Amino acid sequence: MRAREGAQAYREVLAQPGLRGLYAIGFAARVPLSATGTVLTLHVAVGLDRGFAAAGLVGGAVTLGTALGAPWLGRLIDRVGLRPVLLLCGLSEVVFWSLAPFLGVTVLVVTAFVAGALALPAFSVVRQSLGAVVPEVRRRPAFALDAMSSEVSFIAGPALGTGAVLALPSTVALWLVGVGFVLATAGLWWLNPPTRHDGRPPGREAPSMRHWLGAPMVVALLGAVAAVLLLSATELAVVAALTARGETGWFALANTVWCLTSLVGGFLYGIAARPPALPTLLAALAVGTIPVAFGGPWWLVTVLVVPAGAFCAPALSSAAEAVGRLAPDGARGVATGLHGSAIMLGAALAQPLTGLLIDRVSPTAALLAAVGICLLVAAGAAVGLRSDRQIASP
């Protein structure tokens, strides 16, 4: 019965005009985005034979550029509309990915930062449009479906990127990523999804941030940071632990189980009549991850990631849904851009923190530190929202 009700809820979302195309093109656009870091890293480390330290600089430059550029691109969408921003991003992608194979590491770091700042805002655009056009009663399954789509793209993108670099010259792999960006940008240009609920054209008027960047929005953004930080730390810690046991090859299986469990959790969250609020989901994600920190052989790790994975997509979906609900029309682009920056910030913070603790202490200590941060954010969110229940589930 619940499965039929869930399927009906998702069918109602997909029945809305334009949403099937938005999900499809959004997914296609996220694949090259999720492959960018992997392809650039392998190009520098393997193709250019400059090692992983230099590759980390290039990957970090892209991440930093994307985090800083997302709110600015969102503000541009609010002011001038989607298509001019897509034109700017598309031209940037063409120039960068055409020249990237011929650049040295130093120049590549600088240009990667600029390309990241002007990267196609696929995640933000999809969520901005969902927040604008989906009725409130259907937003939870709509954002849950988006979270599940993102999960699949983060499985497909790095895998395809790695396969391309290993099977082809890294130069060709870079160009393929660029082609993917160009096609995705053209698809979003053609679809031109609505970005405002009121249907009015973009303009210069925008509500002041102090009117909408209150405790609920801050909690949603910090929740996204904490969830992604914990997810990234889990990935790195599991890889390190399995590598220490000589079982690195089994990470693919553990990661697949982890992601599939997240998809199931996201599906159930989308159809829940009264789902937990974001602070509860963050706490559940943290507590469910604790057993993973103590790991063991590959088969035990594969089992232990199941409770951790069950709350991945729900936590991310809850944060995205809150941002979409709380953002006013005139500032929806900025708000979803800040949400994108929060996601990038969580990943950017996790990598050096987790790596340092893995090297200096152990994978267990690294993962427990990330769990502690997530629990602190969950507790702070619960306290901060005690007098303001806007972000709580209806």
C-alpha positions, 0 to 999 in steps of 0.5 A: 500500500505504501509503495503504491502511494509513494509511486503515485506521489512521484508520478504526480510530481513528474506529471507537472509540465516541464518537470520530466525534462528538467530532471532529465537535463539536470541529471545529464548536466550533473554527470560532467560536473561530478566527473570534473574533479576526477578527470582533472586530478587524473590528468594532472597526476597521471597524464602530466605525471605531476603527482597528486599534490599538484592535482589536489591544487587544481581540484581545490581551485575548481572547488573553491571557485564553484563555492564562491561563484554559485551565489553570484551566478544565482544573483545574476539569474535573479536579475537578468534571467537564466539564459544570459547566465547560461550563455556566460557559463557556456562560453566559459566552459568552451574556452576552459575545456578546449585549452585545459589539455595544453596548460601547465599546472600553474596556469591550470590552477588559475584557470580552473578557479575561474572555470569553477566560478563560472561553472554551469549551475546545474544543481542550483538551477534545478532546485531553484526551479523546483522551489518556484514551480512545485506546489508546497504539498508536492515539494517533499517528493520533488526534492527527494527525487532531485536528491536521488538523481544527484546520488546517481549522478555522483556514482556515474560521473566519477566512474565515467570520468575514471574510465575515460582517462584510463581508456583514452588519452587524458586530453580526450577525456578533458574534451569529452567533459567539455562536450558534456557541459556544452550539451547540458548548457544547450539543453537547459537553454532550450528548456529554460525552466521557470525560476520565479514562482510569481511568473514575473520577469527578472529584475533588479528588485531583491529582498534584503538578505536580513529578511530571509537569511534567518535561523531556519535558512542558516540551519538549512545551509549549515545542515547541508555543510554538515551532511556533505562533510560527513559523507565525504569524510566517510568515503575517505575514511572507508577507502583508507581503512580498506587500503590499510587492509589490502582490500581497496578493490572492495570499496566499489561494492561498499560504495554501491551498497551505500548509495543504493541504501541512500536511494531507498532512504530518499524514496521513503523520505519523499512519501513520508506523511510526517518525516523527521525534521532536519536536525533529527535527520542529521543526528540519525545520519551521524549516529548511523555512521558511528559503526562504520568508523570501527569498520573491519573486513570489507564484508563487514564495512559493506554491511555497516554502511547500510544504516549510514546510507539510509539517512544520506539522501533524506538529510540532503533532501530536507536541507534543499527543500527548506531552502526552496521553501524559505527563499523569496522569489526575488532572491531564490537564485542567491539562496539556491546558490548559497545552498550549492556553496554550502555543499561545496564547502562541506566537501572542501572542509572534509578533505583536508581535515579527514586526510590530516587525521587519517595520516596523523591518527587513524581512519577511525579518529577521522570519521569520529571527528566528522560524526562529532561535527555533524552531531554538534550542528544537529544539536545547535540546529535543534536549539536554534529552531526551538522558537521557530518551527518554519523548517520543521516538517509539516 
